[in-house]
Amino acid sequence: MSEQGKLLGYYDYWVNGVTLSHWRLLQRIPSSQPAGLQDEVRDHSIVGAQFSLTNYDAAAEVALAVDPAKLKTIYQILLHGSQATGDTCEFSDVDVLVVIDDSHIFTDADHRLAMSGLQTLLKSMFLFDPLMHHGFMFMLRSTFTHYDEAFLPVETLRRAKILFGPRMINVRTEPTPETNRKTRLKAAAASLNRRLHRGDLEKDDYACKSVLSGLLLMPSLLLESINVFRYKRESFSIAPREFAALDWSAIRHAEDLRLRWKRPATVGLQHLIAKVMHPHAIIRLSHLQPPKANVTSLFRNDSDAFKKSCKEFLDCIAGL
């Protein structure tokens, strides 16, 4: 693995905590960083698109305060998606991109302090929505010099809000290989088909939200497969025009379910866990005691018809 990959993996492992063992949820921060991590400075000079973002309103619905004193190794933290644009409903979770500064060499203590600050931010996100199926997205500052829009469209970056760091974005894009784009699309469709087959849609609210989120990403992935990168909300009107032969009823139904979704309240035990354990323990509790209010209310009569239309839609994508 490259040094860049090690740095991203190090932060993803300890901050997002998805693959942490149960006892490491108690440890929270690593005792030391891997040997040889970030032993060179990356070039971050850029010639490309440039735009300025606005700061996130601290009085907004989701409290997302950060402590700048802890974030020496972090270049920027961006809030993107519906929470940044204000196009929210109770289905909306919190999408955050953390840009790690690889233009300087930092100490072990600097990295551990940054992880502590990021985990505090992640905790506030998970307490806002304990059904979130993802944590932070991580990238390196130097990646802006050869940016792949399959990671996050530039149009999405343009609509982001700043949580921390400079407001200016400088980015130079590079084309994504066509085979990679189509492979990603078909892999996502196959994964969704497997989850529908095993009953995740009606299993509980956590599993159901993950499936619906995957379905709602398909318009963007279809456009990406033909080298069109747009803000996710715009993809719902553009993709049906570009892929007019597909039956879009499943996606329209998923959009309706998104608007009818009710965000569950965070339980007291999750607040208690958040004080003493890694933030991902909040999500682990959602796995152990998942609510079912949305599954019960949304799929009383038509889950079979919806699943059938979803499978037909995904099968058509597999045949593209």
Phi, psi and omega in degrees: 000139179292163177298324177297317179297321178298317182296314178296316180296323179299313180291317180299318183295311187274331182272305180291322171072017184298321184257012177294138173290165185300321182288331177288341173297336176276332182288320175071302184242138180295151178285335177200162179269158179301146179298140176079009182289130176050067182260013176211154180270138181264147176288134179231021175284136189224139168234113183178210180291144179222132178205158183250139180254166175258158179283150177289138180284117183296342180268007181291177186300320182259121179282111185231055180284145175234157178256101183303331182296339182266353193251042181299325184273357184255131179274312181212152167232121185244132169267125180231175181084201189295328178292334178279325184268345181087003180270067189248160168216186183287347174284335187296127173259201186240120182252119185229133175251126177253121179259112181278135182277106177255022176268357178223162173266131181240159180276165175305316181296323178299315181295317182293323178294320178296320179298321177298315179295320179292323179294326176297317177295317180297322178300317180295326177293315182290328176288333175291316179221096182288000177260009179300135182256014178209161174252225179282153161269138179242141170212163178267149179303320182295341180295337177299340180279343179214062192278133178257116184290349173295338177289310178194122183302145177301326178297331175288319177299321181299331182265002183286165174241148181274124170265331181199143174100182182296150182278343184276135174246129173240121185217136174240119185272154173233146183293144175271130178304137183302321181298321179295318182295315181287327176296318180297318179299310184290327177294319179295318179295319180294320179297317179296320179298319179295319182290325174294319182296323181273001172090019182298331183299323182254004186293303179193175185294324181295310181293320181297316181297322178297318179293313180299321178298320178295319178296319182288348175273343186300320177303319178295318181292325176296315178296320178301325182295340176250022175066036175243120184243118183226161171301140189305316182300323180291334183296336182289338176261331183279315185301318178298333176284321181284332181236061186294339182285343180281149173273113187266012183298325180296318181290322176297320177295318178297322176298319179295318178297322177302316182288335180269355183294143176243123181288127180288151177288148175283131182276160183301323181296326179293322176295321179294315179300321183298336182282334189237349185233174176299144180306328183292346174297333176298316180288323178301323179294325176296329176291318185285322182232066186285136174289159181228015184298317181290317179301318181294316185280327186275334187239040179294322190239330194236027181294321181295316179295320179293315179299320180297315180293325177295314181295321178295319178298314182291324176296323178295321178296320179298334181269000180292000000 
